[in-house]
Amino acid sequence: MEKDLKYCKHCGELINIDAVICTKCGRQVEELKKDNNTPLIINNNSSSSSAAAAASASSEPRRRHYSLFVDIIMLCFTAGLWAIWMLIRPKYE
């Protein structure tokens, strides 16, 4: 049975030797051949496709979509609100 299996080069899972896409991580392990005689089979099983999409999305590192400039602006805005509150707050004597 080991003859019919290979390892995924991305996650290391044992997969079928003819597999083009890993069933665990959902990433492409082999190049698609230009042979027109072999049909392309698309599996529309929602549970496995959503799990593969979630696995591939979680394996990629997230990028920061904001910069240090936005952090500084938010800090100044918060400090400004605090200063205004300190000036207009009710004073109990």
KEDRENNU-748969 format. One record per atom (N, C-alpha, C): y, x, z; residue number from 1; residue in one letter; atom name. Coordinates in steps of 0.1 Angstrom, whole numbers, plus 2048, in hexadecimal, padded with zeros to 3 digits. Layout:
<node><v>Y</v><u>X</u><w>Z</w><i>NUM</i><aa>a</aa><at>CA</at></node>
...
END
This chain:
<node><v>7F4</v><u>808</u><w>800</w><i>1</i><aa>m</aa><at>N</at></node>
<node><v>800</v><u>800</u><w>800</w><i>1</i><aa>m</aa><at>CA</at></node>
<node><v>80D</v><u>809</u><w>800</w><i>1</i><aa>m</aa><at>C</at></node>
<node><v>80C</v><u>815</u><w>805</w><i>2</i><aa>e</aa><at>N</at></node>
<node><v>817</v><u>81E</u><w>805</w><i>2</i><aa>e</aa><at>CA</at></node>
<node><v>81B</v><u>821</u><w>7F7</w><i>2</i><aa>e</aa><at>C</at></node>
<node><v>812</v><u>821</u><w>7ED</w><i>3</i><aa>k</aa><at>N</at></node>
<node><v>815</v><u>824</u><w>7DF</w><i>3</i><aa>k</aa><at>CA</at></node>
<node><v>81F</v><u>81A</u><w>7D9</w><i>3</i><aa>k</aa><at>C</at></node>
<node><v>81F</v><u>80E</u><w>7DE</w><i>4</i><aa>d</aa><at>N</at></node>
<node><v>827</v><u>804</u><w>7D8</w><i>4</i><aa>d</aa><at>CA</at></node>
<node><v>835</v><u>803</u><w>7DF</w><i>4</i><aa>d</aa><at>C</at></node>
<node><v>838</v><u>80C</u><w>7E7</w><i>5</i><aa>l</aa><at>N</at></node>
<node><v>844</v><u>80B</u><w>7EF</w><i>5</i><aa>l</aa><at>CA</at></node>
<node><v>84C</v><u>818</u><w>7ED</w><i>5</i><aa>l</aa><at>C</at></node>
<node><v>85A</v><u>817</u><w>7EF</w><i>6</i><aa>k</aa><at>N</at></node>
<node><v>863</v><u>822</u><w>7EF</w><i>6</i><aa>k</aa><at>CA</at></node>
<node><v>86D</v><u>820</u><w>7FA</w><i>6</i><aa>k</aa><at>C</at></node>
<node><v>875</v><u>82A</u><w>7FD</w><i>7</i><aa>y</aa><at>N</at></node>
<node><v>87F</v><u>829</u><w>807</w><i>7</i><aa>y</aa><at>CA</at></node>
<node><v>88D</v><u>826</u><w>800</w><i>7</i><aa>y</aa><at>C</at></node>
<node><v>895</v><u>81D</u><w>806</w><i>8</i><aa>c</aa><at>N</at></node>
<node><v>8A2</v><u>81A</u><w>802</w><i>8</i><aa>c</aa><at>CA</at></node>
<node><v>8AB</v><u>827</u><w>805</w><i>8</i><aa>c</aa><at>C</at></node>
<node><v>8B3</v><u>82B</u><w>7FB</w><i>9</i><aa>k</aa><at>N</at></node>
<node><v>8BB</v><u>837</u><w>7FD</w><i>9</i><aa>k</aa><at>CA</at></node>
<node><v>8C7</v><u>835</u><w>806</w><i>9</i><aa>k</aa><at>C</at></node>
<node><v>8CA</v><u>828</u><w>809</w><i>10</i><aa>h</aa><at>N</at></node>
<node><v>8D5</v><u>825</u><w>811</w><i>10</i><aa>h</aa><at>CA</at></node>
<node><v>8D2</v><u>822</u><w>820</w><i>10</i><aa>h</aa><at>C</at></node>
<node><v>8C7</v><u>81A</u><w>822</w><i>11</i><aa>c</aa><at>N</at></node>
<node><v>8C4</v><u>817</u><w>830</w><i>11</i><aa>c</aa><at>CA</at></node>
<node><v>8B6</v><u>81C</u><w>834</w><i>11</i><aa>c</aa><at>C</at></node>
<node><v>8AE</v><u>821</u><w>82B</w><i>12</i><aa>g</aa><at>N</at></node>
<node><v>8A1</v><u>827</u><w>82F</w><i>12</i><aa>g</aa><at>CA</at></node>
<node><v>896</v><u>81D</u><w>831</w><i>12</i><aa>g</aa><at>C</at></node>
<node><v>898</v><u>810</u><w>82D</w><i>13</i><aa>e</aa><at>N</at></node>
<node><v>88E</v><u>806</u><w>82E</w><i>13</i><aa>e</aa><at>CA</at></node>
<node><v>883</v><u>808</u><w>824</w><i>13</i><aa>e</aa><at>C</at></node>
<node><v>877</v><u>805</u><w>827</w><i>14</i><aa>l</aa><at>N</at></node>
<node><v>86C</v><u>805</u><w>81D</w><i>14</i><aa>l</aa><at>CA</at></node>
<node><v>86E</v><u>7F8</u><w>814</w><i>14</i><aa>l</aa><at>C</at></node>
<node><v>86E</v><u>7FA</u><w>807</w><i>15</i><aa>i</aa><at>N</at></node>
<node><v>870</v><u>7EF</u><w>7FE</w><i>15</i><aa>i</aa><at>CA</at></node>
<node><v>866</v><u>7F1</u><w>7F2</w><i>15</i><aa>i</aa><at>C</at></node>
<node><v>864</v><u>7E6</u><w>7EA</w><i>16</i><aa>n</aa><at>N</at></node>
<node><v>85B</v><u>7E7</u><w>7DF</w><i>16</i><aa>n</aa><at>CA</at></node>
<node><v>860</v><u>7F1</u><w>7D5</w><i>16</i><aa>n</aa><at>C</at></node>
<node><v>856</v><u>7F8</u><w>7CF</w><i>17</i><aa>i</aa><at>N</at></node>
<node><v>85A</v><u>803</u><w>7C5</w><i>17</i><aa>i</aa><at>CA</at></node>
<node><v>861</v><u>7FE</u><w>7B9</w><i>17</i><aa>i</aa><at>C</at></node>
<node><v>860</v><u>7F2</u><w>7B5</w><i>18</i><aa>d</aa><at>N</at></node>
<node><v>867</v><u>7EC</u><w>7AA</w><i>18</i><aa>d</aa><at>CA</at></node>
<node><v>874</v><u>7E6</u><w>7AD</w><i>18</i><aa>d</aa><at>C</at></node>
<node><v>878</v><u>7E6</u><w>7BA</w><i>19</i><aa>a</aa><at>N</at></node>
<node><v>884</v><u>7E0</u><w>7BF</w><i>19</i><aa>a</aa><at>CA</at></node>
<node><v>891</v><u>7E7</u><w>7B9</w><i>19</i><aa>a</aa><at>C</at></node>
<node><v>89B</v><u>7E0</u><w>7B5</w><i>20</i><aa>v</aa><at>N</at></node>
<node><v>8A7</v><u>7E6</u><w>7B1</w><i>20</i><aa>v</aa><at>CA</at></node>
<node><v>8B2</v><u>7E5</u><w>7BC</w><i>20</i><aa>v</aa><at>C</at></node>
<node><v>8B0</v><u>7DA</u><w>7C4</w><i>21</i><aa>i</aa><at>N</at></node>
<node><v>8B9</v><u>7D8</u><w>7CF</w><i>21</i><aa>i</aa><at>CA</at></node>
<node><v>8B1</v><u>7D7</u><w>7DC</w><i>21</i><aa>i</aa><at>C</at></node>
<node><v>8B6</v><u>7DE</u><w>7E7</w><i>22</i><aa>c</aa><at>N</at></node>
<node><v>8AF</v><u>7DE</u><w>7F3</w><i>22</i><aa>c</aa><at>CA</at></node>
<node><v>8AF</v><u>7D0</u><w>7FA</w><i>22</i><aa>c</aa><at>C</at></node>
<node><v>8A4</v><u>7CC</u><w>7FF</w><i>23</i><aa>t</aa><at>N</at></node>
<node><v>8A3</v><u>7BF</u><w>806</w><i>23</i><aa>t</aa><at>CA</at></node>
<node><v>8A9</v><u>7BF</u><w>814</w><i>23</i><aa>t</aa><at>C</at></node>
<node><v>8AB</v><u>7CB</u><w>819</w><i>24</i><aa>k</aa><at>N</at></node>
<node><v>8B1</v><u>7CB</u><w>827</w><i>24</i><aa>k</aa><at>CA</at></node>
<node><v>8C0</v><u>7CC</u><w>826</w><i>24</i><aa>k</aa><at>C</at></node>
<node><v>8C6</v><u>7D7</u><w>81F</w><i>25</i><aa>c</aa><at>N</at></node>
<node><v>8D4</v><u>7D9</u><w>81F</w><i>25</i><aa>c</aa><at>CA</at></node>
<node><v>8DB</v><u>7D2</u><w>813</w><i>25</i><aa>c</aa><at>C</at></node>
<node><v>8D4</v><u>7CF</u><w>809</w><i>26</i><aa>g</aa><at>N</at></node>
<node><v>8DA</v><u>7C8</u><w>7FD</w><i>26</i><aa>g</aa><at>CA</at></node>
<node><v>8E1</v><u>7D1</u><w>7F3</w><i>26</i><aa>g</aa><at>C</at></node>
<node><v>8DF</v><u>7DE</u><w>7F5</w><i>27</i><aa>r</aa><at>N</at></node>
<node><v>8E6</v><u>7E7</u><w>7EC</w><i>27</i><aa>r</aa><at>CA</at></node>
<node><v>8DC</v><u>7EB</u><w>7E0</w><i>27</i><aa>r</aa><at>C</at></node>
<node><v>8E2</v><u>7EF</u><w>7D5</w><i>28</i><aa>q</aa><at>N</at></node>
<node><v>8DB</v><u>7F2</u><w>7C9</w><i>28</i><aa>q</aa><at>CA</at></node>
<node><v>8D5</v><u>800</u><w>7CB</w><i>28</i><aa>q</aa><at>C</at></node>
<node><v>8C7</v><u>801</u><w>7C9</w><i>29</i><aa>v</aa><at>N</at></node>
<node><v>8C0</v><u>80E</u><w>7CB</w><i>29</i><aa>v</aa><at>CA</at></node>
<node><v>8BC</v><u>814</u><w>7BE</w><i>29</i><aa>v</aa><at>C</at></node>
<node><v>8BC</v><u>80D</u><w>7B3</w><i>30</i><aa>e</aa><at>N</at></node>
<node><v>8B8</v><u>812</u><w>7A6</w><i>30</i><aa>e</aa><at>CA</at></node>
<node><v>8C2</v><u>80D</u><w>79C</w><i>30</i><aa>e</aa><at>C</at></node>
<node><v>8C4</v><u>814</u><w>791</w><i>31</i><aa>e</aa><at>N</at></node>
<node><v>8CD</v><u>810</u><w>786</w><i>31</i><aa>e</aa><at>CA</at></node>
<node><v>8C5</v><u>805</u><w>77E</w><i>31</i><aa>e</aa><at>C</at></node>
<node><v>8CD</v><u>7FB</u><w>77A</w><i>32</i><aa>l</aa><at>N</at></node>
<node><v>8C7</v><u>7F1</u><w>771</w><i>32</i><aa>l</aa><at>CA</at></node>
<node><v>8C4</v><u>7F7</u><w>764</w><i>32</i><aa>l</aa><at>C</at></node>
<node><v>8B8</v><u>7F4</u><w>75E</w><i>33</i><aa>k</aa><at>N</at></node>
<node><v>8B4</v><u>7F9</u><w>751</w><i>33</i><aa>k</aa><at>CA</at></node>
<node><v>8BA</v><u>7F0</u><w>747</w><i>33</i><aa>k</aa><at>C</at></node>
<node><v>8BC</v><u>7F5</u><w>73B</w><i>34</i><aa>k</aa><at>N</at></node>
<node><v>8C2</v><u>7ED</u><w>730</w><i>34</i><aa>k</aa><at>CA</at></node>
<node><v>8B7</v><u>7E7</u><w>728</w><i>34</i><aa>k</aa><at>C</at></node>
<node><v>8AB</v><u>7E6</u><w>72D</w><i>35</i><aa>d</aa><at>N</at></node>
<node><v>8A0</v><u>7E0</u><w>726</w><i>35</i><aa>d</aa><at>CA</at></node>
<node><v>8A1</v><u>7D1</u><w>726</w><i>35</i><aa>d</aa><at>C</at></node>
<node><v>8A2</v><u>7CB</u><w>71A</w><i>36</i><aa>n</aa><at>N</at></node>
<node><v>8A4</v><u>7BD</u><w>719</w><i>36</i><aa>n</aa><at>CA</at></node>
<node><v>897</v><u>7B5</u><w>71B</w><i>36</i><aa>n</aa><at>C</at></node>
<node><v>88C</v><u>7BB</u><w>71B</w><i>37</i><aa>n</aa><at>N</at></node>
<node><v>87F</v><u>7B4</u><w>71C</w><i>37</i><aa>n</aa><at>CA</at></node>
<node><v>87C</v><u>7AF</u><w>72B</w><i>37</i><aa>n</aa><at>C</at></node>
<node><v>882</v><u>7B6</u><w>735</w><i>38</i><aa>t</aa><at>N</at></node>
<node><v>87F</v><u>7B2</u><w>742</w><i>38</i><aa>t</aa><at>CA</at></node>
<node><v>88A</v><u>7A8</u><w>747</w><i>38</i><aa>t</aa><at>C</at></node>
<node><v>886</v><u>79C</u><w>74C</w><i>39</i><aa>p</aa><at>N</at></node>
<node><v>890</v><u>792</u><w>750</w><i>39</i><aa>p</aa><at>CA</at></node>
<node><v>896</v><u>797</u><w>75E</w><i>39</i><aa>p</aa><at>C</at></node>
<node><v>8A3</v><u>793</u><w>75F</w><i>40</i><aa>l</aa><at>N</at></node>
<node><v>8AA</v><u>795</u><w>76C</w><i>40</i><aa>l</aa><at>CA</at></node>
<node><v>8A8</v><u>789</u><w>774</w><i>40</i><aa>l</aa><at>C</at></node>
<node><v>8A2</v><u>78A</u><w>780</w><i>41</i><aa>i</aa><at>N</at></node>
<node><v>89F</v><u>77F</u><w>789</w><i>41</i><aa>i</aa><at>CA</at></node>
<node><v>8AA</v><u>77F</u><w>794</w><i>41</i><aa>i</aa><at>C</at></node>
<node><v>8B1</v><u>774</u><w>796</w><i>42</i><aa>i</aa><at>N</at></node>
<node><v>8BB</v><u>772</u><w>7A0</w><i>42</i><aa>i</aa><at>CA</at></node>
<node><v>8B5</v><u>769</u><w>7AA</w><i>42</i><aa>i</aa><at>C</at></node>
<node><v>8B5</v><u>76E</u><w>7B7</w><i>43</i><aa>n</aa><at>N</at></node>
<node><v>8B0</v><u>766</u><w>7C2</w><i>43</i><aa>n</aa><at>CA</at></node>
<node><v>8BB</v><u>75F</u><w>7C8</w><i>43</i><aa>n</aa><at>C</at></node>
<node><v>8BC</v><u>751</u><w>7C8</w><i>44</i><aa>n</aa><at>N</at></node>
<node><v>8C6</v><u>74A</u><w>7CE</w><i>44</i><aa>n</aa><at>CA</at></node>
<node><v>8C3</v><u>745</u><w>7DC</w><i>44</i><aa>n</aa><at>C</at></node>
<node><v>8BB</v><u>74C</u><w>7E3</w><i>45</i><aa>n</aa><at>N</at></node>
<node><v>8B7</v><u>749</u><w>7F1</w><i>45</i><aa>n</aa><at>CA</at></node>
<node><v>8C3</v><u>74C</u><w>7F9</w><i>45</i><aa>n</aa><at>C</at></node>
<node><v>8CA</v><u>741</u><w>7FF</w><i>46</i><aa>s</aa><at>N</at></node>
<node><v>8D7</v><u>743</u><w>806</w><i>46</i><aa>s</aa><at>CA</at></node>
<node><v>8D5</v><u>74C</u><w>812</w><i>46</i><aa>s</aa><at>C</at></node>
<node><v>8CA</v><u>74B</u><w>819</w><i>47</i><aa>s</aa><at>N</at></node>
<node><v>8C9</v><u>752</u><w>826</w><i>47</i><aa>s</aa><at>CA</at></node>
<node><v>8C8</v><u>761</u><w>823</w><i>47</i><aa>s</aa><at>C</at></node>
<node><v>8C0</v><u>765</u><w>819</w><i>48</i><aa>s</aa><at>N</at></node>
<node><v>8BF</v><u>774</u><w>817</w><i>48</i><aa>s</aa><at>CA</at></node>
<node><v>8CB</v><u>779</u><w>810</w><i>48</i><aa>s</aa><at>C</at></node>
<node><v>8D1</v><u>772</u><w>807</w><i>49</i><aa>s</aa><at>N</at></node>
<node><v>8DD</v><u>777</u><w>800</w><i>49</i><aa>s</aa><at>CA</at></node>
<node><v>8E9</v><u>778</u><w>80A</w><i>49</i><aa>s</aa><at>C</at></node>
<node><v>8EA</v><u>76F</u><w>813</w><i>50</i><aa>s</aa><at>N</at></node>
<node><v>8F5</v><u>770</u><w>81D</w><i>50</i><aa>s</aa><at>CA</at></node>
<node><v>8F3</v><u>77B</u><w>827</w><i>50</i><aa>s</aa><at>C</at></node>
<node><v>8E6</v><u>77D</u><w>82A</w><i>51</i><aa>a</aa><at>N</at></node>
<node><v>8E3</v><u>788</u><w>833</w><i>51</i><aa>a</aa><at>CA</at></node>
<node><v>8E5</v><u>796</u><w>82C</w><i>51</i><aa>a</aa><at>C</at></node>
<node><v>8E2</v><u>796</u><w>820</w><i>52</i><aa>a</aa><at>N</at></node>
<node><v>8E4</v><u>7A3</u><w>818</w><i>52</i><aa>a</aa><at>CA</at></node>
<node><v>8F3</v><u>7A5</u><w>817</w><i>52</i><aa>a</aa><at>C</at></node>
<node><v>8FB</v><u>79B</u><w>814</w><i>53</i><aa>a</aa><at>N</at></node>
<node><v>909</v><u>79C</u><w>813</w><i>53</i><aa>a</aa><at>CA</at></node>
<node><v>910</v><u>7A1</u><w>820</w><i>53</i><aa>a</aa><at>C</at></node>
<node><v>90B</v><u>79B</u><w>82B</w><i>54</i><aa>a</aa><at>N</at></node>
<node><v>910</v><u>79F</u><w>838</w><i>54</i><aa>a</aa><at>CA</at></node>
<node><v>90C</v><u>7AD</u><w>83C</w><i>54</i><aa>a</aa><at>C</at></node>
<node><v>900</v><u>7B1</u><w>838</w><i>55</i><aa>a</aa><at>N</at></node>
<node><v>8FC</v><u>7BF</u><w>83B</w><i>55</i><aa>a</aa><at>CA</at></node>
<node><v>904</v><u>7C9</u><w>833</w><i>55</i><aa>a</aa><at>C</at></node>
<node><v>907</v><u>7C6</u><w>826</w><i>56</i><aa>s</aa><at>N</at></node>
<node><v>90E</v><u>7CF</u><w>81E</w><i>56</i><aa>s</aa><at>CA</at></node>
<node><v>91D</v><u>7D0</u><w>822</w><i>56</i><aa>s</aa><at>C</at></node>
<node><v>922</v><u>7C4</u><w>827</w><i>57</i><aa>a</aa><at>N</at></node>
<node><v>930</v><u>7C4</u><w>82B</w><i>57</i><aa>a</aa><at>CA</at></node>
<node><v>932</v><u>7CB</u><w>838</w><i>57</i><aa>a</aa><at>C</at></node>
<node><v>928</v><u>7CB</u><w>841</w><i>58</i><aa>s</aa><at>N</at></node>
<node><v>929</v><u>7D1</u><w>84E</w><i>58</i><aa>s</aa><at>CA</at></node>
<node><v>927</v><u>7E0</u><w>84D</w><i>58</i><aa>s</aa><at>C</at></node>
<node><v>920</v><u>7E5</u><w>843</w><i>59</i><aa>s</aa><at>N</at></node>
<node><v>91D</v><u>7F3</u><w>842</w><i>59</i><aa>s</aa><at>CA</at></node>
<node><v>929</v><u>7FB</u><w>83D</w><i>59</i><aa>s</aa><at>C</at></node>
<node><v>933</v><u>7F4</u><w>837</w><i>60</i><aa>e</aa><at>N</at></node>
<node><v>93E</v><u>7FB</u><w>832</w><i>60</i><aa>e</aa><at>CA</at></node>
<node><v>949</v><u>7FC</u><w>83D</w><i>60</i><aa>e</aa><at>C</at></node>
<node><v>94F</v><u>808</u><w>83E</w><i>61</i><aa>p</aa><at>N</at></node>
<node><v>95A</v><u>809</u><w>848</w><i>61</i><aa>p</aa><at>CA</at></node>
<node><v>966</v><u>800</u><w>845</w><i>61</i><aa>p</aa><at>C</at></node>
<node><v>96C</v><u>7FB</u><w>84F</w><i>62</i><aa>r</aa><at>N</at></node>
<node><v>978</v><u>7F3</u><w>84D</w><i>62</i><aa>r</aa><at>CA</at></node>
<node><v>984</v><u>7FB</u><w>84B</w><i>62</i><aa>r</aa><at>C</at></node>
<node><v>98D</v><u>7F7</u><w>843</w><i>63</i><aa>r</aa><at>N</at></node>
<node><v>99A</v><u>7FF</u><w>841</w><i>63</i><aa>r</aa><at>CA</at></node>
<node><v>9A5</v><u>7F8</u><w>848</w><i>63</i><aa>r</aa><at>C</at></node>
<node><v>9AF</v><u>7FF</u><w>84D</w><i>64</i><aa>r</aa><at>N</at></node>
<node><v>9BA</v><u>7F9</u><w>853</w><i>64</i><aa>r</aa><at>CA</at></node>
<node><v>9C3</v><u>7F4</u><w>848</w><i>64</i><aa>r</aa><at>C</at></node>
<node><v>9C8</v><u>7E8</u><w>849</w><i>65</i><aa>h</aa><at>N</at></node>
<node><v>9D0</v><u>7E2</u><w>83F</w><i>65</i><aa>h</aa><at>CA</at></node>
<node><v>9DF</v><u>7E2</u><w>843</w><i>65</i><aa>h</aa><at>C</at></node>
<node><v>9E2</v><u>7E8</u><w>84E</w><i>66</i><aa>y</aa><at>N</at></node>
<node><v>9F0</v><u>7E9</u><w>853</w><i>66</i><aa>y</aa><at>CA</at></node>
<node><v>9F3</v><u>7F7</u><w>856</w><i>66</i><aa>y</aa><at>C</at></node>
<node><v>9FF</v><u>7FA</u><w>857</w><i>67</i><aa>s</aa><at>N</at></node>
<node><v>A03</v><u>808</u><w>85A</w><i>67</i><aa>s</aa><at>CA</at></node>
<node><v>A09</v><u>80A</u><w>867</w><i>67</i><aa>s</aa><at>C</at></node>
<node><v>A0D</v><u>816</u><w>86A</w><i>68</i><aa>l</aa><at>N</at></node>
<node><v>A13</v><u>81A</u><w>877</w><i>68</i><aa>l</aa><at>CA</at></node>
<node><v>A21</v><u>813</u><w>877</w><i>68</i><aa>l</aa><at>C</at></node>
<node><v>A27</v><u>811</u><w>86C</w><i>69</i><aa>f</aa><at>N</at></node>
<node><v>A34</v><u>80B</u><w>86B</w><i>69</i><aa>f</aa><at>CA</at></node>
<node><v>A34</v><u>7FD</u><w>871</w><i>69</i><aa>f</aa><at>C</at></node>
<node><v>A2A</v><u>7F5</u><w>86D</w><i>70</i><aa>v</aa><at>N</at></node>
<node><v>A28</v><u>7E8</u><w>872</w><i>70</i><aa>v</aa><at>CA</at></node>
<node><v>A26</v><u>7E8</u><w>882</w><i>70</i><aa>v</aa><at>C</at></node>
<node><v>A1F</v><u>7F2</u><w>887</w><i>71</i><aa>d</aa><at>N</at></node>
<node><v>A1D</v><u>7F3</u><w>895</w><i>71</i><aa>d</aa><at>CA</at></node>
<node><v>A2A</v><u>7F5</u><w>89C</w><i>71</i><aa>d</aa><at>C</at></node>
<node><v>A32</v><u>7FE</u><w>897</w><i>72</i><aa>i</aa><at>N</at></node>
<node><v>A3F</v><u>801</u><w>89D</w><i>72</i><aa>i</aa><at>CA</at></node>
<node><v>A48</v><u>7F5</u><w>89D</w><i>72</i><aa>i</aa><at>C</at></node>
<node><v>A48</v><u>7ED</u><w>892</w><i>73</i><aa>i</aa><at>N</at></node>
<node><v>A50</v><u>7E1</u><w>891</w><i>73</i><aa>i</aa><at>CA</at></node>
<node><v>A4C</v><u>7D7</u><w>89B</w><i>73</i><aa>i</aa><at>C</at></node>
<node><v>A3F</v><u>7D5</u><w>89D</w><i>74</i><aa>m</aa><at>N</at></node>
<node><v>A3A</v><u>7CC</u><w>8A7</w><i>74</i><aa>m</aa><at>CA</at></node>
<node><v>A3D</v><u>7D0</u><w>8B5</w><i>74</i><aa>m</aa><at>C</at></node>
<node><v>A3D</v><u>7DD</u><w>8B8</w><i>75</i><aa>l</aa><at>N</at></node>
<node><v>A40</v><u>7E2</u><w>8C5</w><i>75</i><aa>l</aa><at>CA</at></node>
<node><v>A4F</v><u>7E0</u><w>8C8</w><i>75</i><aa>l</aa><at>C</at></node>
<node><v>A58</v><u>7E2</u><w>8BE</w><i>76</i><aa>c</aa><at>N</at></node>
<node><v>A66</v><u>7E0</u><w>8C0</w><i>76</i><aa>c</aa><at>CA</at></node>
<node><v>A69</v><u>7D1</u><w>8C2</w><i>76</i><aa>c</aa><at>C</at></node>
<node><v>A62</v><u>7C8</u><w>8BA</w><i>77</i><aa>f</aa><at>N</at></node>
<node><v>A64</v><u>7BA</u><w>8BC</w><i>77</i><aa>f</aa><at>CA</at></node>
<node><v>A60</v><u>7B5</u><w>8C9</w><i>77</i><aa>f</aa><at>C</at></node>
<node><v>A54</v><u>7BA</u><w>8CE</w><i>78</i><aa>t</aa><at>N</at></node>
<node><v>A50</v><u>7B6</u><w>8DC</w><i>78</i><aa>t</aa><at>CA</at></node>
<node><v>A5A</v><u>7BB</u><w>8E7</w><i>78</i><aa>t</aa><at>C</at></node>
<node><v>A5E</v><u>7C7</u><w>8E5</w><i>79</i><aa>a</aa><at>N</at></node>
<node><v>A68</v><u>7CD</u><w>8EF</w><i>79</i><aa>a</aa><at>CA</at></node>
<node><v>A75</v><u>7C5</u><w>8EE</w><i>79</i><aa>a</aa><at>C</at></node>
<node><v>A79</v><u>7C1</u><w>8E3</w><i>80</i><aa>g</aa><at>N</at></node>
<node><v>A85</v><u>7B9</u><w>8E1</w><i>80</i><aa>g</aa><at>CA</at></node>
<node><v>A84</v><u>7AC</u><w>8E8</w><i>80</i><aa>g</aa><at>C</at></node>
<node><v>A79</v><u>7A5</u><w>8E6</w><i>81</i><aa>l</aa><at>N</at></node>
<node><v>A76</v><u>798</u><w>8ED</w><i>81</i><aa>l</aa><at>CA</at></node>
<node><v>A76</v><u>79A</u><w>8FC</w><i>81</i><aa>l</aa><at>C</at></node>
<node><v>A70</v><u>7A5</u><w>901</w><i>82</i><aa>w</aa><at>N</at></node>
<node><v>A70</v><u>7A7</u><w>910</w><i>82</i><aa>w</aa><at>CA</at></node>
<node><v>A7E</v><u>7AA</u><w>915</w><i>82</i><aa>w</aa><at>C</at></node>
<node><v>A86</v><u>7B1</u><w>90E</w><i>83</i><aa>a</aa><at>N</at></node>
<node><v>A94</v><u>7B4</u><w>912</w><i>83</i><aa>a</aa><at>CA</at></node>
<node><v>A9C</v><u>7A7</u><w>912</w><i>83</i><aa>a</aa><at>C</at></node>
<node><v>A9B</v><u>79F</u><w>908</w><i>84</i><aa>i</aa><at>N</at></node>
<node><v>AA2</v><u>792</u><w>908</w><i>84</i><aa>i</aa><at>CA</at></node>
<node><v>A9E</v><u>789</u><w>914</w><i>84</i><aa>i</aa><at>C</at></node>
<node><v>A91</v><u>788</u><w>917</w><i>85</i><aa>w</aa><at>N</at></node>
<node><v>A8C</v><u>781</u><w>922</w><i>85</i><aa>w</aa><at>CA</at></node>
<node><v>A92</v><u>786</u><w>92F</w><i>85</i><aa>w</aa><at>C</at></node>
<node><v>A92</v><u>793</u><w>930</w><i>86</i><aa>m</aa><at>N</at></node>
<node><v>A98</v><u>799</u><w>93D</w><i>86</i><aa>m</aa><at>CA</at></node>
<node><v>AA7</v><u>795</u><w>93F</w><i>86</i><aa>m</aa><at>C</at></node>
<node><v>AAE</v><u>793</u><w>934</w><i>87</i><aa>l</aa><at>N</at></node>
<node><v>ABC</v><u>790</u><w>935</w><i>87</i><aa>l</aa><at>CA</at></node>
<node><v>ABE</v><u>781</u><w>937</w><i>87</i><aa>l</aa><at>C</at></node>
<node><v>AB6</v><u>778</u><w>932</w><i>88</i><aa>i</aa><at>N</at></node>
<node><v>AB9</v><u>76A</u><w>933</w><i>88</i><aa>i</aa><at>CA</at></node>
<node><v>AB0</v><u>763</u><w>93D</w><i>88</i><aa>i</aa><at>C</at></node>
<node><v>AA7</v><u>76A</u><w>943</w><i>89</i><aa>r</aa><at>N</at></node>
<node><v>A9E</v><u>763</u><w>94D</w><i>89</i><aa>r</aa><at>CA</at></node>
<node><v>AA5</v><u>75D</u><w>959</w><i>89</i><aa>r</aa><at>C</at></node>
<node><v>AA0</v><u>753</u><w>95F</w><i>90</i><aa>p</aa><at>N</at></node>
<node><v>AA7</v><u>74D</u><w>96A</w><i>90</i><aa>p</aa><at>CA</at></node>
<node><v>AA6</v><u>757</u><w>976</w><i>90</i><aa>p</aa><at>C</at></node>
<node><v>AB1</v><u>759</u><w>97D</w><i>91</i><aa>k</aa><at>N</at></node>
<node><v>AB1</v><u>762</u><w>988</w><i>91</i><aa>k</aa><at>CA</at></node>
<node><v>AB2</v><u>75A</u><w>995</w><i>91</i><aa>k</aa><at>C</at></node>
<node><v>AA9</v><u>75C</u><w>99E</w><i>92</i><aa>y</aa><at>N</at></node>
<node><v>AA8</v><u>755</u><w>9AB</w><i>92</i><aa>y</aa><at>CA</at></node>
<node><v>AAF</v><u>75E</u><w>9B5</w><i>92</i><aa>y</aa><at>C</at></node>
<node><v>AB8</v><u>758</u><w>9BC</w><i>93</i><aa>e</aa><at>N</at></node>
<node><v>ABF</v><u>75F</u><w>9C7</w><i>93</i><aa>e</aa><at>CA</at></node>
<node><v>ABD</v><u>758</u><w>9D4</w><i>93</i><aa>e</aa><at>C</at></node>
END
